[in-house]
Amino acid sequence: MVMYRWSKNPFHIKLYYFIVIHFPLCYTHCMKTIIHVNQHIIKRNTKTGGTEPCLTVKTYKDNRYAHEAIIRDADGNEVARVVYRPHKPLSCGARCWIETTGNVEVV
């Protein structure tokens, strides 16, 4: 493995070795993502007729807000979709749900 030095600071060199040894390549490209559904925004939108997005897609880097979030596999194929439609709910009344064509295991 070749190490490229971007600084003469020994701390940067040690940090680089720590990252390469302790976090293999797959961990640097595959980060944990959490999709959070904010029920308070759903209630507020229902009460006021607003369209503020209730989904928060969180990583260690940033938070992104959306009405829909698509979950993809490693090949880029759509696995599931989280949908928020405040003005067109399902027949049961749900305004936010998950859609998938894959097999679902209930535990």
Contacts in CASP RR format, 6 or more apart in sequence:
PFRMAT RR
TARGET T0000
AUTHOR 0000-0000-0000
METHOD contacts of the structure
MODEL  1
MVMYRWSKNPFHIKLYYFIVIHFPLCYTHCMKTIIHVNQHIIKRNTKTGG
TEPCLTVKTYKDNRYAHEAIIRDADGNEVARVVYRPHKPLSCGARCWIET
TGNVEVV
1 20 0 8 1.000
3 13 0 8 1.000
3 16 0 8 1.000
3 17 0 8 1.000
3 20 0 8 1.000
5 12 0 8 1.000
5 13 0 8 1.000
6 12 0 8 1.000
7 13 0 8 1.000
19 28 0 8 1.000
31 59 0 8 1.000
31 60 0 8 1.000
31 61 0 8 1.000
32 59 0 8 1.000
32 60 0 8 1.000
33 57 0 8 1.000
33 58 0 8 1.000
33 59 0 8 1.000
34 57 0 8 1.000
34 58 0 8 1.000
34 59 0 8 1.000
35 55 0 8 1.000
35 56 0 8 1.000
35 57 0 8 1.000
35 58 0 8 1.000
35 69 0 8 1.000
35 71 0 8 1.000
35 82 0 8 1.000
36 55 0 8 1.000
36 56 0 8 1.000
36 57 0 8 1.000
36 58 0 8 1.000
37 54 0 8 1.000
37 55 0 8 1.000
37 82 0 8 1.000
37 84 0 8 1.000
37 96 0 8 1.000
38 54 0 8 1.000
38 55 0 8 1.000
38 56 0 8 1.000
39 54 0 8 1.000
41 52 0 8 1.000
41 53 0 8 1.000
41 54 0 8 1.000
42 54 0 8 1.000
42 84 0 8 1.000
42 86 0 8 1.000
42 95 0 8 1.000
42 96 0 8 1.000
44 50 0 8 1.000
44 52 0 8 1.000
45 51 0 8 1.000
45 52 0 8 1.000
45 54 0 8 1.000
45 86 0 8 1.000
46 86 0 8 1.000
46 95 0 8 1.000
49 86 0 8 1.000
50 86 0 8 1.000
51 67 0 8 1.000
51 86 0 8 1.000
51 87 0 8 1.000
53 65 0 8 1.000
53 66 0 8 1.000
53 67 0 8 1.000
53 84 0 8 1.000
54 67 0 8 1.000
54 84 0 8 1.000
54 96 0 8 1.000
55 65 0 8 1.000
55 66 0 8 1.000
55 67 0 8 1.000
55 68 0 8 1.000
55 69 0 8 1.000
55 82 0 8 1.000
55 84 0 8 1.000
55 96 0 8 1.000
56 63 0 8 1.000
56 64 0 8 1.000
56 65 0 8 1.000
57 63 0 8 1.000
57 64 0 8 1.000
57 65 0 8 1.000
57 66 0 8 1.000
57 69 0 8 1.000
66 84 0 8 1.000
67 83 0 8 1.000
67 84 0 8 1.000
67 85 0 8 1.000
68 81 0 8 1.000
68 82 0 8 1.000
68 83 0 8 1.000
68 84 0 8 1.000
69 81 0 8 1.000
69 82 0 8 1.000
70 78 0 8 1.000
70 80 0 8 1.000
70 81 0 8 1.000
71 78 0 8 1.000
71 79 0 8 1.000
71 80 0 8 1.000
71 81 0 8 1.000
71 82 0 8 1.000
72 78 0 8 1.000
72 79 0 8 1.000
73 79 0 8 1.000
79 100 0 8 1.000
79 102 0 8 1.000
80 98 0 8 1.000
80 99 0 8 1.000
80 100 0 8 1.000
80 102 0 8 1.000
81 98 0 8 1.000
81 99 0 8 1.000
81 100 0 8 1.000
82 96 0 8 1.000
82 97 0 8 1.000
82 98 0 8 1.000
83 96 0 8 1.000
83 97 0 8 1.000
83 98 0 8 1.000
83 99 0 8 1.000
84 95 0 8 1.000
84 96 0 8 1.000
85 95 0 8 1.000
85 96 0 8 1.000
86 95 0 8 1.000
89 95 0 8 1.000
90 97 0 8 1.000
END
